[in-house]
Amino acid sequence: MARLEAVEKRELDAEITAICEDAERQTGTSMSTRTLAHHPGVVKALAAFRRTLAVTAVLDAPLKELVRLKIARLNACRY
C-alpha cells in the first residue's frame, strides 16, 4: 500500500509553516497538516474553513474538545 509522507518543515512556505505551528500549539503535532502540504491550496483552504468555524461555532470549547477526543478514539487515532 502506498503511503504519503509528511512534507519536511524546511520545505514549507511561510503561510503553511504558520498553519503548522498553530496546529502544533493546539494538538501537539502538525503531521496531518504537513501530509496535506503536498497540496498547499488544500491546506490553506482547510485552515480558512477551520478559522471560520472557530469564529462562528455554537459549541463551547470544552464540548468541542470532548467531541475531538471521542472521534479520535473511535478512529483509533494515535495523536
C-alpha positions as a Markdown table, in Angstrom:
| # | Residue | x | y | z |
|---|---|---|---|---|
| 1 | Met | 0.0 | 0.0 | 0.0 |
| 2 | Ala | 1.3 | 3.4 | -0.9 |
| 3 | Arg | 2.0 | 5.8 | 1.9 |
| 4 | Leu | 2.2 | 9.6 | 1.6 |
| 5 | Glu | 5.0 | 11.0 | 3.9 |
| 6 | Ala | 4.7 | 14.4 | 5.6 |
| 7 | Val | 6.5 | 17.3 | 4.0 |
| 8 | Glu | 9.6 | 18.4 | 5.9 |
| 9 | Lys | 9.1 | 21.7 | 7.8 |
| 10 | Arg | 12.1 | 23.3 | 6.0 |
| 11 | Glu | 10.3 | 22.7 | 2.7 |
| 12 | Leu | 7.1 | 24.6 | 3.6 |
| 13 | Asp | 6.3 | 28.2 | 2.6 |
| 14 | Ala | 5.7 | 30.8 | 5.3 |
| 15 | Glu | 1.9 | 30.6 | 5.3 |
| 16 | Ile | 1.8 | 26.8 | 5.7 |
| 17 | Thr | 4.6 | 27.0 | 8.3 |
| 18 | Ala | 2.4 | 29.3 | 10.4 |
| 19 | Ile | -0.6 | 26.9 | 9.9 |
| 20 | Cys | 1.6 | 24.0 | 11.1 |
| 21 | Glu | 2.9 | 26.0 | 14.2 |
| 22 | Asp | -0.8 | 26.7 | 15.1 |
| 23 | Ala | -1.7 | 23.0 | 14.7 |
| 24 | Glu | 1.3 | 22.1 | 17.0 |
| 25 | Arg | 0.2 | 24.6 | 19.6 |
| 26 | Gln | -3.4 | 23.2 | 19.6 |
| 27 | Thr | -2.7 | 19.5 | 19.2 |
| 28 | Gly | 1.0 | 18.9 | 19.8 |
| 29 | Thr | 1.6 | 17.8 | 16.2 |
| 30 | Ser | 1.4 | 19.0 | 12.6 |
| 31 | Met | 1.8 | 15.6 | 10.9 |
| 32 | Ser | -1.6 | 15.7 | 9.2 |
| 33 | Thr | -1.2 | 19.3 | 8.1 |
| 34 | Arg | 2.3 | 18.5 | 6.7 |
| 35 | Thr | 1.0 | 15.5 | 4.9 |
| 36 | Leu | -1.7 | 17.6 | 3.3 |
| 37 | Ala | 1.0 | 20.1 | 2.4 |
| 38 | His | 1.7 | 18.1 | -0.8 |
| 39 | His | -1.3 | 20.2 | -2.0 |
| 40 | Pro | -0.7 | 23.7 | -0.5 |
| 41 | Gly | -4.1 | 25.0 | -1.7 |
| 42 | Val | -5.9 | 22.4 | 0.2 |
| 43 | Val | -4.0 | 23.2 | 3.4 |
| 44 | Lys | -4.7 | 26.9 | 3.0 |
| 45 | Ala | -8.4 | 26.4 | 2.2 |
| 46 | Leu | -8.9 | 24.0 | 5.1 |
| 47 | Ala | -7.2 | 26.5 | 7.5 |
| 48 | Ala | -9.5 | 29.2 | 6.4 |
| 49 | Phe | -12.5 | 26.9 | 6.8 |
| 50 | Arg | -11.4 | 26.0 | 10.3 |
| 51 | Arg | -10.9 | 29.7 | 11.2 |
| 52 | Thr | -14.4 | 30.4 | 10.1 |
| 53 | Leu | -15.8 | 27.5 | 12.2 |
| 54 | Ala | -13.8 | 28.7 | 15.2 |
| 55 | Val | -15.3 | 32.2 | 15.0 |
| 56 | Thr | -18.9 | 31.1 | 14.3 |
| 57 | Ala | -19.1 | 27.9 | 16.4 |
| 58 | Val | -22.1 | 27.4 | 18.5 |
| 59 | Leu | -20.5 | 24.8 | 20.8 |
| 60 | Asp | -18.4 | 25.9 | 23.7 |
| 61 | Ala | -14.6 | 25.0 | 23.8 |
| 62 | Pro | -14.8 | 22.1 | 26.4 |
| 63 | Leu | -17.6 | 20.3 | 24.5 |
| 64 | Lys | -15.7 | 20.7 | 21.1 |
| 65 | Glu | -12.6 | 19.1 | 22.8 |
| 66 | Leu | -14.7 | 16.2 | 24.1 |
| 67 | Val | -16.0 | 15.7 | 20.6 |
| 68 | Arg | -12.5 | 15.7 | 19.1 |
| 69 | Leu | -11.3 | 13.2 | 21.7 |
| 70 | Lys | -14.3 | 10.9 | 21.1 |
| 71 | Ile | -13.8 | 11.0 | 17.3 |
| 72 | Ala | -10.0 | 10.3 | 17.7 |
| 73 | Arg | -10.8 | 7.3 | 20.0 |
| 74 | Leu | -13.4 | 5.9 | 17.6 |
| 75 | Asn | -10.9 | 6.2 | 14.8 |
| 76 | Ala | -8.0 | 4.7 | 16.8 |
| 77 | Cys | -6.1 | 7.9 | 16.2 |
| 78 | Arg | -2.6 | 7.8 | 17.6 |
| 79 | Tyr | -2.3 | 11.6 | 18.2 |
